[in-house]
Amino acid sequence: MSGPVLPGPAAAGARPGRPPPVPGYPCGVSSPTSDALLGPADVRELAAALGVRPTKQRGQNFVIDANTVRRIVRTAEVRPDDVVVEVGPGLGSLTLALLEAADRVTAVEIDDVLAGALPATVAARMPERAGRFALVHSDAMQVRELPGPAPTALVANLPYNVAVPVLLHMLETFPSIERTLVMVQAEVADRLAAGPGSRVYGVPSVKANWYAEVRRAGSIGRNVFWPAPNVDSGLVSLVRRSEPLRTTASRREVFAVVDAAFAQRRKTLRAALAGWAGSAAAAEAALVGAGVSPQARGESLTVEEFARIAERRIAEHEE
């Protein structure tokens, strides 16, 4: 699905001493002569030319600091041979920094205007790399395939309101993604990177750990965004497991146990898993068979232990 075709710029849009905008780039916004990345004035100028106002509905906060996006690319350890997928590129701040470092970048954008404008922004500001950029105009949760070579890395400033489901969907759909670095709300970053026993350990923590080794990779202040959010942001690194978790249970079966355990996280697992297992007695049998105390709570279990519980329930059904 392609975005709207933007009108070509008038020649009068060019500034003295600077090259004129490329076709499709908004009138009055010209290409840079030195740094291709977007600064605060560039972001606001481009947004104004496109008639774009960041919306809370889509969790849009545009990065306006070139040093921040370069830091994200360094932290992500993007290599010259990487094929990077980016979700929610917005006006292209991080996209351009990724194109400086990676072999290819594919951006997934749901917003009609932003999706329509981004290819022209790339062509205007980084023409030598434009052929290594692709845009998918879609809701990331609906994406099942990407153009070109399989992605090796995911790097994104994820909209706060959909960060976890989008992250898990991309990791499940594209097993070729080896390394991920996402910028999310600080609270979400803490949850994703939390370990068993932590106060904020929960469903996102366990499900992310199904796919990868997860760690906090830094903090991002509010002043690098426009508009500035009311919360701080955090970077989360996920390195895919070299070998999948060893279990005879499927991802869906294990995740069902996780969801049930944390739906009533104050209850013991015997009580919390009663609905999932069919009864409290059946839940206790599965827990004991998996070597887990029926009096334990979900926040104390590793993903491996959740997998063992799922395995035991499956085995009991087969007996």
C-alpha positions in Angstrom: 0.0 0.0 0.0 1.6 3.3 -1.1 1.2 6.7 0.5 -0.2 9.8 -1.1 1.9 11.4 -3.9 3.1 14.7 -2.6 3.2 17.7 -5.0 6.6 18.6 -6.4 8.4 21.7 -5.0 8.4 25.0 -6.8 11.8 26.2 -7.9 11.3 29.2 -5.6 11.5 26.8 -2.7 15.3 26.5 -3.0 17.5 28.6 -0.8 20.5 30.6 -2.1 23.7 28.5 -2.0 21.9 25.2 -1.4 20.7 22.6 -3.8 17.0 22.7 -4.7 14.7 20.1 -3.2 14.2 16.9 -5.0 10.8 16.0 -6.6 8.3 15.0 -3.9 10.2 16.9 -1.1 8.0 19.6 0.3 8.2 23.1 -1.1 10.3 25.4 1.0 12.3 22.6 2.6 15.7 22.1 0.9 18.4 19.5 1.1 21.3 20.0 3.5 24.8 20.9 2.3 26.7 19.1 5.1 25.0 17.0 7.8 22.2 14.9 6.3 20.6 14.2 9.7 17.6 16.2 10.9 18.0 18.8 13.6 15.3 20.6 15.6 14.7 23.3 13.0 14.7 20.7 10.2 12.1 18.6 12.0 9.8 21.5 12.7 10.2 22.9 9.1 9.5 19.5 7.5 6.5 18.9 9.8 5.1 22.3 9.0 5.5 21.8 5.3 3.7 18.5 5.4 1.0 19.8 7.7 2.0 17.2 10.3 1.1 17.6 14.0 2.3 14.8 16.3 -0.7 12.9 17.7 -1.1 11.2 21.1 -3.4 8.6 19.4 -0.4 7.1 17.6 2.1 7.9 20.3 4.1 10.2 18.1 7.1 12.0 19.5 9.7 12.9 16.9 13.5 12.8 17.8 15.0 16.2 17.0 18.6 15.6 18.2 21.1 14.2 15.7 23.5 13.1 18.5 20.8 11.0 20.0 20.0 9.0 16.8 23.7 8.5 16.2 24.0 7.2 19.8 21.1 4.8 19.2 22.8 3.5 16.1 26.1 3.0 18.0 24.4 1.3 20.9 22.5 -1.0 18.4 25.9 -2.0 17.0 24.6 -1.6 13.5 27.2 -3.1 11.0 27.8 -2.2 7.3 26.3 -5.5 6.3 23.1 -5.2 8.3 19.7 -5.1 6.9 17.7 -3.0 9.4 14.0 -2.8 9.8 12.7 0.3 11.5 9.1 0.6 12.8 7.5 4.1 13.1 10.2 6.2 11.3 8.1 9.3 11.5 9.9 12.2 9.7 13.0 10.1 9.3 15.4 11.2 12.0 16.6 7.7 13.0 16.1 6.4 9.4 18.8 8.7 8.1 21.3 7.7 10.8 20.6 4.0 10.2 21.3 4.5 6.4 24.7 6.0 7.3 25.7 2.8 9.0 23.7 -0.2 7.6 23.6 -1.9 4.2 19.9 -1.5 3.8 17.0 0.0 5.8 13.3 -0.9 5.5 10.9 1.4 7.4 7.4 0.4 8.3 5.1 3.4 8.7 1.3 3.5 9.2 0.7 7.2 8.8 -0.4 8.2 5.3 1.4 11.5 5.1 4.6 10.4 6.8 4.8 7.3 4.6 4.3 9.4 1.5 7.0 11.9 2.5 9.8 9.7 3.8 11.2 8.4 0.5 11.5 12.0 -0.7 13.2 13.0 2.5 15.8 10.2 2.1 16.3 11.1 -1.6 16.8 14.8 -0.7 19.1 14.4 2.3 21.0 11.2 1.5 20.7 10.7 -2.3 23.7 8.3 -2.5 21.8 5.9 -0.1 18.3 6.2 -1.4 18.5 3.0 -3.4 19.2 1.1 -0.2 16.0 2.3 1.4 12.5 0.8 1.2 9.2 1.8 2.7 6.4 -0.4 3.8 3.2 1.6 4.3 1.3 -0.6 6.8 0.4 -1.2 10.4 3.4 -3.0 11.8 1.1 -5.5 13.5 -0.1 -6.6 10.0 3.3 -7.0 8.4 4.2 -10.6 7.5 6.9 -10.0 4.9 9.4 -7.3 4.0 10.9 -6.4 0.6 14.5 -7.3 -0.1 16.9 -9.4 2.0 15.8 -10.8 5.3 16.3 -8.3 8.2 19.2 -8.9 10.5 18.4 -6.1 13.0 15.4 -4.2 14.3 16.1 -0.6 15.5 13.2 1.6 16.4 11.7 4.5 18.4 8.5 2.6 19.2 5.3 4.4 19.8 4.6 4.1 23.6 1.1 2.8 23.3 1.9 -0.2 21.1 5.6 -0.9 21.9 5.4 -4.3 23.5 2.9 -6.0 21.0 4.8 -4.5 18.0 8.2 -5.7 19.4 6.9 -9.3 20.1 5.2 -9.5 16.7 8.4 -8.5 14.9 10.5 -11.0 16.8 8.0 -13.8 16.1 7.5 -12.9 12.4 11.1 -12.3 11.5 13.4 -15.0 13.1 16.3 -13.6 11.0 16.4 -10.6 13.3 19.5 -11.3 15.5 19.8 -8.0 17.3 17.2 -5.5 18.4 17.4 -2.1 20.0 14.2 -0.2 20.8 13.6 3.1 22.5 10.4 2.9 24.6 8.9 4.5 27.6 11.3 4.1 30.6 8.7 2.1 32.6 8.2 -0.3 29.6 12.0 -0.6 29.3 12.3 -1.6 32.9 9.5 -4.2 32.5 11.1 -5.7 29.4 14.5 -6.0 31.0 13.3 -7.1 34.4 14.3 -10.5 35.8 12.4 -13.0 38.0 11.7 -11.6 41.5 11.7 -7.9 40.3 8.6 -5.9 41.2 8.1 -5.0 37.6 8.8 -8.5 36.2 5.7 -9.6 34.2 4.3 -10.7 30.9 6.5 -8.5 28.7 9.6 -9.6 30.6 8.9 -13.3 30.1 7.8 -13.1 26.5 10.7 -11.0 25.5 13.0 -13.5 27.2 11.5 -16.3 25.1 13.2 -14.9 22.1 16.2 -13.1 23.4 18.7 -12.1 26.1 17.3 -8.7 27.2 19.0 -5.8 29.0 18.6 -2.1 29.7 20.9 -0.3 27.3 20.6 3.3 28.4 18.3 6.2 29.2 17.0 9.0 26.9 15.8 12.4 28.3 12.7 14.2 27.3 14.3 17.2 25.6 15.4 15.3 22.5 11.8 14.9 21.4 9.2 17.1 19.8 6.8 17.4 21.4 8.6 16.6 24.7 6.8 13.6 26.3 5.7 13.6 30.0 7.9 10.6 30.7 11.5 9.6 30.2 12.5 7.0 27.6 14.8 4.0 27.8 16.8 1.8 25.4 16.4 -1.9 25.5 18.8 -4.4 23.8 17.6 -7.8 22.8 20.0 -10.4 21.4 18.2 -13.4 20.0 19.0 -16.7 21.7 21.6 -18.6 19.7 19.4 -21.6 20.2 15.7 -21.6 20.7 14.4 -22.4 24.2 14.5 -26.2 24.6 10.9 -27.3 25.2 8.3 -29.6 23.6 5.6 -26.9 24.2 4.9 -24.4 21.5 5.3 -20.7 22.0 1.5 -20.3 22.1 1.2 -22.9 24.8 3.9 -21.4 26.9 2.5 -17.8 26.5 -0.9 -19.1 27.6 0.6 -20.1 30.9 2.3 -16.8 31.3 -0.8 -14.8 30.5 -2.8 -16.8 33.1 -0.1 -16.5 35.8 0.0 -12.8 35.6 -3.7 -12.1 35.0 -4.0 -12.6 38.8 -0.5 -12.0 39.9 -1.3 -11.6 43.6 -2.6 -15.2 43.7 -0.5 -18.3 44.1 0.1 -20.2 40.9 -2.2 -23.0 42.1 -5.1 -20.5 42.1 -4.0 -18.3 39.2 -3.6 -21.3 36.8 -6.9 -23.0 37.8 -8.8 -21.6 34.8 -6.0 -22.4 32.4 -5.6 -26.0 33.7 -9.3 -26.7 34.2 -9.2 -26.8 38.0 -6.9 -25.9 40.9 -6.1 -29.6 41.4 -5.0 -29.9 37.8 -2.9 -26.7 38.1 -1.2 -28.1 41.2 -0.5 -31.4 39.4 1.1 -29.5 36.5 3.1 -27.3 38.8 4.4 -30.2 41.0 5.3 -32.2 37.9 7.3 -29.2 36.6 9.1 -28.9 39.9 7.4 -25.6 40.8 5.8 -24.9 44.1 2.0 -24.4 43.8 2.4 -21.6 46.4 4.8 -19.7 44.2 3.7 -16.6 42.2 4.3 -15.8 38.6 6.9 -13.1 39.2 9.3 -15.7 40.7 9.4 -17.9 37.6 11.8 -18.0 34.7 10.6 -18.5 31.1 12.1 -22.0 31.3 9.9 -22.8 34.3 6.8 -21.6 32.5 7.7 -23.9 29.6 8.0 -26.8 31.9 4.6 -26.2 33.3 3.1 -26.1 29.8 4.9 -29.3 29.0 3.5 -31.1 32.1 -0.1 -30.1 31.3 0.4 -31.3 27.7 1.8 -34.6 29.0 -1.1 -35.1 31.4 -3.6 -34.6 28.6 -1.8 -37.2 26.5 -1.8 -39.8 29.3 
